[in-house]
Amino acid sequence: MENQSPDFAEFPPVTKAEWLAKISEDLKGEAIEDLNWRIGHLEISPFHHAGELAELPNPLSVSAGWEIGEDIDAADVFHANEMALHALQNGVEAPRFLLYEVLEKHRMAALLEGVDLSIVSVHFLEQNKNAPPLPLLHHYTDVANERGLGSRELRGSVNWLHDEAAVKANALELVEFAIQKLPNFEVLPVNAGHYYGGEAGVVNELAATIAGGEKWLAQLSDKGIGAATTNRHLFFSIAVGKNYFLEIAKIRALKLLWAHVLKGWNCEFVMPPVEARFASAEQSDDPATNMIHATTQAMSAIIGGAGRLTVSPPDSSPAKAGFSRRIARNVQHILKMESHLDRVADPAAGSYFIENLTNKLAAAAWAAFQKMA
């Protein structure tokens, strides 16, 4: 739909100069610059005006909604299956299984018993350095095929936290398998959480994130895989901190930056999925504090445009595991089913403050990225 400016004809326009004069009066002569918010070398004014936007920007997200995620320890596949089924029955849409050892086909079948793979996106985090992701995906597709499911019905991702060198050495085989057997699967992670540095490090975090994605494009291009194909199987996994507006702008800036990267590869802009989870460094030992922050952190991720979100349980103690997981799910249920944040694509679009912050972060991160090249 074409952008249209709202009709405020009944209200006389107020110029930026008039606003600044009124602000100066209210500040009793103190400089408005004293209220600037500093992020590293960036200065963000507390005041923004419609005149600063040449035109209403296009939304950075073309669709609304996100998937509710939850991490499930799969050391015991039978217990993990019980947890997954319980989570799915209580609103989880994108379970992620944490794997610690090689998962043979029969154990994969046990893990996914009762999970409808035609409607549930399934995600894996491989934490065993001796268990590369390709055999895992073979077992997953075998289980799905035995249920009569076609390749295009399967959605999900695979990630890993061990040394990436061994996996990258086999990246071509991984992508070729995804092209043939899992066209809607994300197999090339950019783990931006490694670069999380809080408020002061957000520019470098963004620069390192797009550099990580660009490395996938370059590596696979050298092996004959086009940028559009690589982009289709890539995803960003980001960490969300507690600074509400900054985290919204960070995710939005990532989308602007990735559009610039793809333009350099002569590739049509299609934003890979953005998976968001809470920055572990920001979690408190106090469960009540974590509960309070969970709502604003989740809102930052959703409003910023994350397509998949996992809210950390507020209490990590085993005795409170059930209650904490329910609270984590309910945060997302409230934001989706009561606040209806899934009804609007890019709800931050048009906000003078957030648009300005997004653009400043993107410009600074792009400059930092160019220095890395």
N, C-alpha and C positions, 0 to 999 in steps of 0.2 A: 504494500500500500504506500502511496506517495506521502511524504512528510508534509504535514500542514501545521502552520502556526495557529495556536488558539486565538480566538477573537476577543480582544480586550478593549474594544472600541469605546465602551462606556467608561473606561478608566483612563484618565490622562496619563501619558507616559512620564516616567521620572528618569531623568538622565543620570548617568554615572556621577557626574559632577555634583548634582543635587544630592544624591545619596551620600557622597563623600563629605559634603558640607554638613549634612545632618549628623553623620557619624562623628565628625570632628567636634561638633557642638556637644554631643552626648559624652564624648571622651574628655570634654573640658580642656581642649587644647593639646592633649597627649597625642603623639603620632600613632596612626593606625599600624604603621610598620612594626611598632613594638609588640604587636599581637601576632606577628607572623609566626607560622609553624615551620620549624627547620627540620629537614630530613637530609642528613649529610650536608652536601653543598647546595641543596635545593631550599628555596624559601617559598612557602605557600601562604598566600594572603587569606585572612578570614572573610574577606569580602569579594564577591564576584557579581558580575552584571551581565545581562543578556547581550549587551553590545560586544562582549568578549568572544561570543560564538558567532562566526560569520553566518552560519545556518544551522538548523537542527541536524545533528549528526545521525547517520544511519545506526540502528541498533547493532551492537556487536554480537548479540546472540539472536539467531533467527528463529529459535524455538524456545518455548517455555518448558519448565519442568526439569526434574533431576531424579536420579535413582537413589534410593535409601540403601546405604551399604552397612555392612557389619563384618568385623574380623572374627574368624572362628579358628581356634587352634585345632589342627588336624593330626596331632601326634597319635591320637587314638581315632581311627577313621569311623568307628561305630559310634563313639560318643560325639564326634564332630557331626556326623549325620543327624543325630538326635537334636543337636543344637541348631543345625541349619534348618531342619524342618520346623522347629519351634520358632525360629526367627522369621521364616517365611510366612508362617501362620499369623505372625504378629506385625506384619507390615514391611519387613525387609525385602528389597527387590534385587539387590546385588551383593550376595554373600561373597566374602573373600576368604579362601582357605589358606592358612599358614602351614606350609609343608616343611618338614625337617629331615626327611629321608626319602629315598627313592620310592615312588608310588607305582607299584605294579598295577596291571590292568584290573585284577580281581579286587584290589583295595580301592581303586578308583570307582569301580562299580558299587562297592559297599558305601563309599563316601557319598555318592550321588543317588543312592537308592531313594526313590520317592520324590526326587526333585524333578520338576517338569522343565526340562532343558529347552523346550520350545518357547517358554515365556520368561524364564529366569536367566538373567545374565550371570555367568559363573566366573569367578576371578581366582587366580592362584598367585601366591607369593612364595617362590622357591627360595628357601634359606639354606639349602644344602649345596655346598660348592661342588659336590660330586654328583649332583643330579641336574644335568642341563635341561632346559625347558622343552626341547623338541620331543624326546620320548614321552614326556608328560602329556603333550598335546596329542600324540599318537594314541595314547590310551584313552584320552578324553573323547576323541572322535570315534574310536572303536566302540566305546560304551554307547555313545549317541547313535551311531549307525545301527547297532544291534536293537535299538528301540525304534528303528524305522525313521529316524529324523534325517532331514536333508541338511547339507552344509550351510545353506543360507538361513536356517532356523536357529543356528547356534550363535550366541553372543557372549562376549566376555573378554578377559585379558589374562596375560601371564607376566609376572614381574619377578625380579630376583634382587637380593641384597648383597650377594657375594661378589667376588672379583668379576667385573664385566668383561674382561679381556677374552676369557674362554668363550663366552657367549657371543661376543661380537665377531669372533673368528668364524663362528657358524651362523652368522646373521643371514647370509644368503639362503641357506637351507631352511632357516626358520621362516623367512618371508615367503619363499617359494611354497612351503607347505601351507602357510596361511592363505596364499592366493588360490591354491587348488582345493583345500579342504575346509578352511575357516575364513571365508571372505569378510565376515563381520567380526573378526577377532582382532584385538590389539596385542601385538607381540613385541613391539619396540618401545620400551618405557624410557621416559626422560624423568629421572628421579630428582625433581627440583627440591625436595625436602633436604637433600644433602647440602644445598646451598643456602638454606634458610639462615638469616642472620639478624632477624628482628627488624625493627624500624630503621636502624642505622645502615643495615646491609641490604635493603630492598632493591636498590639499583643494581648492585653486583649480582644479587640473586636472580633478577630478571635476565641480565646479560648472560650469565652462566647457563640459565635454563634454555634460552634460544640457541646458545652455542651447542648445548648437548643435543638438541633436536637437529640442528644443521649438520652435526657430525654424522647422524644416521643417514641424512640425505646424501651427503658426500660419499660415505663409505659404500652405500648400496648403489649409488650412481656409477661408481668405479667398477661395479660388478654387473652392470647392465640393467639395473632396476630403476625405472623412472621415478622422478620426484613425487608425482601424483600417487603412484602405487605405494611408495614408502610412507607418504603422508597418511594414507588410508589405514595403515596398520600401526600407526604411532599413537602414543598417548602421553600426556603430561600428568605426573603425580606431584601435587604441590602441598606444602605445609601452610596452614592458616594460623596466623597469630591473633593477638587480642586487639590490635589497633583497627577499630571497626572500618573507618573510611579508607584507611591505607590498604587494607586487605581487599576491599571491594575494587579499588583502583588498580591494585596489583594484578588481579586476574584479568581485568579489562585491558590493562596495558599489555599483558602477555598476548592477548588476541591481536592487538594492533601490531605488535612486534612480529608475531609469526606471519601475519599477512605480508609484512615487508620482506621477510625471509623467503616466502614462497614466490613473491614477485620477482626476486632475484633469480629464482630457478625457473622463471617463466611458467609457473604453475598456478592454476586457478585456486583461489583461496577457499579452502574447506578446513575449518578449524578442527583439529583432532580433539578427542574427548579430554576434558580436564577433570582429573580425579582429585578431590580435596579431602584432606584429613588434618586433624589438629596437630600443630607443632608440639612435639613432646617436651621441648625446652620450656614451653609456656604452661605446662600442666602443674598444678599445685598439689601439695600433700593434703590439702584440705578439700574434701569432697564437695562441701557446700560452695566453696569458691569456684570450683570447676563447674558446678551446675549453673551458677550465675553466668559465667563466661561462655558456657556452651551455646546459649541462645544467640548472643551477638556474634560469636565466631561462625556459627552455622549460617546466620543471616548474611555475613560478609561473603561466605563462599557462594551462597545461592544467588544473591543479588549481583555478585561479580560475574557469575555465569558458569559456575562449576556444573558439570553434567552428572557427577556421581559424588556423593558425600558420605563419609563415615565420621560420626560423632563419637569421640572417645568416651567410654564409660567414666563417670566422675570419680568412682572409687575402684581402685585396682585390687583391693583385697578379695581373696577367693570367697570369703564369707558373704560378701555383698555383691557377688558377680551377677546374680539374677536380677536383683533390684537395679543395679547400675546399668545393665544392658537395656532394661525396660525404660529407664529414664532417658538414655541416649536415643532410643528409638522415638520416644514420645516428643522429644524436642523437634525432630523432623516432622512427625505427624502433625503437630500444632502448626508449624510453619507452612505445611502443605495443605492440610485439610481445614484449618481455621483461618490462617492468615492468607491463604490462597496465593502464595508466592510462586506457585507453579502455573498461574494463569497469565503471567505477563512475561514477554521476552525482553530481556535487558531492562529491568525496572529502573536502573540508575541513569539511563540515557536521558540527556537533556538537563540533568542537574548541573548547574554552572560550576559548583564546587568540585563535584566528582569528575566531570568532563575535564576541567582544568588540571586536576591532580593526575588523572589518567594520562593526559597528553604530556605533562611534565615528566612523569615517571618513564613513559615510553621514550621520550626524546633523550633523557639522560642514560637510560639503559642501552639505547641504540648506539650512542656514542661510546659507551663502555664496551659493547660487543664488537664494534669496529676496531677497537684497540687490541682485542683478543685475536683477531684474524691475522 
